[in-house]
Amino acid sequence: MTYNNRGVKITIDHWINIDPTSFSKNGHSLLSTTDASPLKPEEVYKQLQYSYPKFFKMDALCKWAWLGAEALLTGDKGTVYDGVDKKKIAVVLFTAHGCLDVDKRYKETMSTIPSPALFVYTLSNIMLGEICIRHGFKGEQTCLVQEQFDKEELAFWVNEMIVNRGMDACLCGWVDATSYQQDVRMFWVKKDGDGLIFSSAAMQ
């Protein structure tokens, strides 16, 4: 995959990493567990003292995407997108399992009465919708299902959004979650930002 940023400065200003036992922002630990049980989204939500009642209606994929975005985008001094036109903030997320867990649960309900509460989460891109509703983003959106995190592909799409589609910033990354594990790597990428120069190699 190749791309050309045409001389536009694009930077990674903040990033989030979440695995079964740790939750970190910009390389600094926010939460971790030392026992055998993995982090649970509801426990992370409680410990980070978030307040968003709709969170508890979400499926696992949306919960981890929401938690990653919330930690990535907000801080003591406001949001990272202060001053950025929300119509020019893109969201690009990749996933492997997508909403497979919900698909299985929804199929089970079809033998009696299909569950509307589950049906709404049978599309992988609903996690983008939950984030955009929470933060009011109205820019371009892309959700791709892949077997593994392809940084070159993600770099292509972020460059496409900022260089060719007029976006000023992009929330991007990899969000994969099942009932037993999670792997989240999210980045706040900005045109003319102050962070690391954006590239596939810079995404850890």
C-alpha positions as CSV (number, residue, x, y, z in Angstrom):
1,M,0.0,0.0,0.0
2,T,1.4,3.4,-1.0
3,Y,0.4,6.9,-0.2
4,N,1.6,10.5,-0.8
5,N,0.9,13.2,1.8
6,R,1.8,15.9,-0.7
7,G,3.9,17.7,1.9
8,V,1.1,17.9,4.4
9,K,2.3,17.6,8.0
10,I,0.4,14.9,9.8
11,T,1.2,13.8,13.4
12,I,0.2,11.3,16.0
13,D,-0.5,13.5,19.0
14,H,-2.0,10.8,21.4
15,W,-2.5,7.1,21.5
16,I,-4.1,4.3,23.5
17,N,-3.1,0.7,24.0
18,I,-5.4,-1.9,25.7
19,D,-4.8,-5.6,26.1
20,P,-6.3,-8.1,28.4
21,T,-4.2,-7.0,31.4
22,S,-3.3,-3.3,30.8
23,F,-4.8,0.0,29.7
24,S,-2.3,2.8,28.8
25,K,-2.3,6.3,27.3
26,N,0.8,7.8,25.6
27,G,2.9,5.0,27.1
28,H,1.7,5.7,30.7
29,S,-0.4,3.1,32.5
30,L,-4.0,4.1,33.5
31,L,-5.0,0.6,34.7
32,S,-3.5,-2.8,35.0
33,T,-4.2,-6.2,36.5
34,T,-1.7,-8.7,37.9
35,D,-4.1,-11.6,38.5
36,A,-5.2,-14.2,35.9
37,S,-8.5,-12.5,35.2
38,P,-8.5,-10.0,32.3
39,L,-9.7,-6.4,32.5
40,K,-13.5,-6.1,32.1
41,P,-15.0,-3.0,30.4
42,E,-17.5,-2.4,33.2
43,E,-14.6,-2.3,35.7
44,V,-12.5,0.0,33.6
45,Y,-15.5,2.3,33.2
46,K,-16.1,2.4,36.9
47,Q,-12.4,2.9,37.9
48,L,-11.9,5.7,35.4
49,Q,-15.1,7.3,36.7
50,Y,-16.9,7.8,33.5
51,S,-20.6,8.7,33.4
52,Y,-22.5,7.7,30.2
53,P,-25.6,5.5,31.0
54,K,-25.8,4.2,27.4
55,F,-22.5,2.4,27.9
56,F,-24.2,-0.5,29.6
57,K,-26.4,-1.2,26.6
58,M,-23.4,-1.6,24.3
59,D,-21.9,-4.9,23.2
60,A,-18.2,-5.7,24.1
61,L,-16.8,-4.3,20.8
62,C,-18.5,-1.0,21.3
63,K,-17.6,-0.8,25.0
64,W,-13.9,-1.2,24.3
65,A,-14.0,1.2,21.4
66,W,-15.9,3.7,23.5
67,L,-13.5,3.3,26.5
68,G,-10.4,3.7,24.2
69,A,-11.9,6.8,22.5
70,E,-13.0,8.4,25.8
71,A,-9.5,8.0,27.4
72,L,-7.8,9.1,24.2
73,L,-9.9,12.1,23.5
74,T,-10.6,13.6,26.9
75,G,-8.4,14.8,29.8
76,D,-8.3,17.3,32.7
77,K,-8.0,20.2,30.4
78,G,-10.8,19.4,28.0
79,T,-10.7,17.4,24.8
80,V,-8.0,16.9,22.2
81,Y,-10.3,18.2,19.5
82,D,-11.0,21.6,21.1
83,G,-10.9,24.1,18.2
84,V,-11.2,21.5,15.5
85,D,-14.3,21.6,13.2
86,K,-16.2,18.4,14.0
87,K,-17.3,18.1,10.4
88,K,-13.6,17.7,9.6
89,I,-12.9,14.9,12.1
90,A,-12.7,11.5,10.5
91,V,-13.0,8.1,12.2
92,V,-11.2,5.0,10.7
93,L,-11.3,1.8,12.7
94,F,-10.3,-1.8,11.8
95,T,-11.4,-5.0,13.5
96,A,-11.0,-8.8,13.1
97,H,-13.9,-10.4,14.9
98,G,-16.2,-7.4,14.5
99,C,-19.6,-8.1,16.1
100,L,-19.3,-11.9,15.8
101,D,-20.3,-12.5,19.5
102,V,-23.5,-10.5,19.1
103,D,-24.3,-12.2,15.8
104,K,-24.3,-15.6,17.6
105,R,-26.4,-14.3,20.5
106,Y,-28.9,-12.6,18.1
107,K,-29.2,-15.8,16.0
108,E,-30.2,-17.7,19.2
109,T,-33.0,-15.2,19.9
110,M,-34.4,-15.8,16.4
111,S,-35.8,-19.1,17.4
112,T,-38.3,-17.3,19.6
113,I,-38.4,-13.5,19.5
114,P,-35.5,-11.7,17.8
115,S,-34.0,-9.1,20.2
116,P,-34.0,-5.5,18.9
117,A,-31.5,-4.6,21.6
118,L,-29.0,-7.1,20.1
119,F,-29.9,-6.4,16.5
120,V,-28.6,-2.8,16.6
121,Y,-25.1,-4.2,17.4
122,T,-25.0,-6.7,14.6
123,L,-22.9,-4.3,12.4
124,S,-19.3,-3.8,13.2
125,N,-19.4,-0.1,12.3
126,I,-21.8,0.6,15.1
127,M,-18.7,1.3,17.3
128,L,-17.9,4.3,15.1
129,G,-21.5,5.5,15.5
130,E,-21.3,5.2,19.3
131,I,-18.1,7.3,19.3
132,C,-19.4,9.9,16.9
133,I,-22.7,10.3,18.9
134,R,-20.7,10.7,22.1
135,H,-18.3,13.4,20.7
136,G,-20.4,14.9,17.9
137,F,-18.0,14.0,15.1
138,K,-19.5,14.5,11.6
139,G,-16.6,13.8,9.3
140,E,-15.8,10.8,7.0
141,Q,-16.0,7.3,8.5
142,T,-14.6,4.0,7.5
143,C,-14.7,0.6,9.2
144,L,-12.8,-2.4,7.7
145,V,-12.8,-6.0,8.8
146,Q,-9.3,-7.7,8.5
147,E,-7.7,-10.8,9.9
148,Q,-4.9,-8.7,11.5
149,F,-3.9,-5.1,12.1
150,D,-2.5,-3.8,8.8
151,K,-0.7,-0.5,9.7
152,E,0.1,0.2,6.0
153,E,-3.6,0.0,5.1
154,L,-4.5,2.2,8.0
155,A,-1.9,4.8,7.1
156,F,-3.3,4.8,3.6
157,W,-6.8,5.6,4.8
158,V,-5.7,8.3,7.2
159,N,-3.7,10.0,4.5
160,E,-6.7,9.7,2.2
161,M,-8.9,11.4,4.7
162,I,-6.6,14.2,5.6
163,V,-4.9,14.9,2.2
164,N,-7.6,14.1,-0.3
165,R,-10.9,14.4,1.6
166,G,-10.3,17.7,3.5
167,M,-10.3,16.3,7.1
168,D,-8.3,18.1,9.7
169,A,-8.0,15.2,12.2
170,C,-8.7,11.5,12.4
171,L,-9.4,9.1,15.3
172,C,-8.1,5.8,13.9
173,G,-6.8,2.4,14.9
174,W,-7.6,-1.2,15.7
175,V,-10.4,-2.4,17.9
176,D,-10.9,-6.1,18.3
177,A,-12.8,-7.7,21.2
178,T,-14.5,-11.0,22.0
179,S,-16.1,-12.2,25.2
180,Y,-12.7,-13.3,26.5
181,Q,-10.1,-10.8,25.2
182,Q,-9.5,-7.4,23.8
183,D,-6.9,-5.7,21.7
184,V,-7.2,-2.0,21.2
185,R,-4.7,0.4,19.6
186,M,-6.2,3.9,18.8
187,F,-4.5,7.1,17.7
188,W,-5.4,10.8,17.5
189,V,-3.9,12.0,14.3
190,K,-3.9,15.6,13.3
191,K,-3.0,17.9,10.4
192,D,-0.2,20.2,11.5
193,G,-0.1,18.7,15.0
194,D,2.7,18.7,17.5
195,G,3.3,15.0,18.0
196,L,5.2,12.2,16.2
197,I,5.3,12.4,12.4
198,F,2.5,10.0,11.2
199,S,3.5,6.8,9.5
200,S,2.8,3.1,9.6
201,A,6.0,2.6,11.6
202,A,5.0,5.2,14.2
203,M,1.9,3.3,15.2
204,Q,2.9,0.9,18.0
